[in-house]
Amino acid sequence: MGGQDMGVLVLVHSPLTGPSIWRWVADSLSARGHQVVVPAVAPPVTSAAAFADAVAAQLPGLAQEGDRPVLVGHSGAGPVLPLIGARVPAARLVFVDAHVPPDGGDAELMPAEYLEPLRALAVNGMLPRWSEWFGPDTMRELIPDEARRAIVSAELPGLPLSYFETRVHIPAGWAGVGGGYVLLSEAYQEAAATAAAHGWPVERRMGSHLDLVTRPGEIASAILLAAGSW
């Protein structure tokens, strides 16, 4: 697969992680000749719109006619991709183990069944780092490599609970741009089914949610297939 098959690949990290989550996938894609940009959104992140603004501000000149970027979002970045796409017109949106938002209207960033447990974790309106939501062994299980785990963990921010309590306005018709999906874990099967219903390519690479770190070459290949580079 050569870099000539598509424009710039913009790898968007979740508001709950930092840009290093994409470090090894970016290296793999770059080694294959693709141009890659990994925006870094510094905390604190107050809203989905602010997150989208921060990403778009780092992509000047990438949306020229005929050279529109492919936006790739992991996990919590997925629901924000249409907002970024409204600011930086994209050739395609690729979701990696992420929820796919509705095709317009107001949407929640966190399903109601998950929001109530989050409220119990918040202290003075702030959530702990994502790695602390599920117990002390979570990151060791997801990223067994100690060095890579340390790099990723060092960037995990806290977010205000209000980030997930506020509904976000999804641009109408955003899905018409075209998309793709890479499924890594069972928790996102329904989102992958939504992507398939849109007629998008769905690449299944079942493992765990942070396999961007542990299987970067394989995930990079899946992203290229989901983005339409054959």
Beta strands, then each sheet from edge to edge (+ up, - down):
strand 1: 9-12
strand 2: 36-37
strand 3: 70-74
strand 4: 92-96
strand 5: 105-107
strand 6: 168-170
strand 7: 179-183
strand 8: 202-204
sheet 1: 2+ 1+ 3+ 4+ 7+ 8+
sheet 2: 5+ 6-
end
